């Protein structure tokens, strides 16, 4: 690594797969002296402790790691002070930075956020953009302050939301854009050539962390919204309904803007395909996952369930 590349000293904070391309780019161009990521957490059917993707990458790169439950823990703050970073770069870290951290580096803290701020501040900007039918989203590089994604903007880049996108595919595209945009932005920022622009706070919208129970489909809603919800909640926490009292995860679906007079939640055989009646249109099931089983096609579900076309699935106000 050249002398110009070794300056400044960076600490990176991030956890999920979204942050991986960003750390990779930083490690190729700067001296990343430490990584802060979330603790290992139980995952999978066996609930075995699983490291976050950023930890796995940091281990491969040979970068020191800390995994505090809270960044305010004395041991975590002591380590940050020992590292004495010139800049902290944050990407989907999952914790709010307090002034003691924000004010530690000479160049402050920079966040790579997956939306076009001030739209969709908060923990789940990618699902929010899909769920609300946005035609585009993007990446914002911002200088962090004490608020939640309220800091001034350094640079932004837009990205279209495709009708085939779910939260996973859109996140993968945005992470690559974020890595590229950060690589373009940092040299100018460090050289004092970028003047951060205050956000228009009057236009702010907020995307709170998703909860598992929010994935339940309400067939009082129209099919376009339910289709967006299936995509927004894929891969987590997953859209679902109940069949015979057991959770049925909907991984993929397609909206059919067909006039109908079926009761809400009615299961339908439509030209040998499985569908469900909504307030406006029919929701075709493409890929589903019955409770405790592997994912299967909607057609296989229908063919293996003799009463399909006769039962009405639960929706708000119904008894399961």
Secondary structure, DSSP 8 states (H G I E B T S, - for coil): --TTTT-SEEEEEE-SGGGHHHHHHHHHHSEEEEEE----EEETTTTEEE--HHHHHHHHHT--EE--SSTTSHHHHHHHHHHT-SEEEEES--S---HHHHTTSTT-EEEEESS-TTTTBSS-HHHHHHHTT-SEEEEEEEE--SSSS-S-EEEEEEEE--TT--HHHHHHHHHHHHHHHHHHHHHHHHTT----B---GGG--B-----GGGGB--TTS-HHHHHHHHHHTTTTT-EEEEETTEEEEEEEEEEE-------TTBEEEETTEEEEE-SSSEEEEEEEEETTS--EEHHHHHHH-TTTTT-B---TTS--
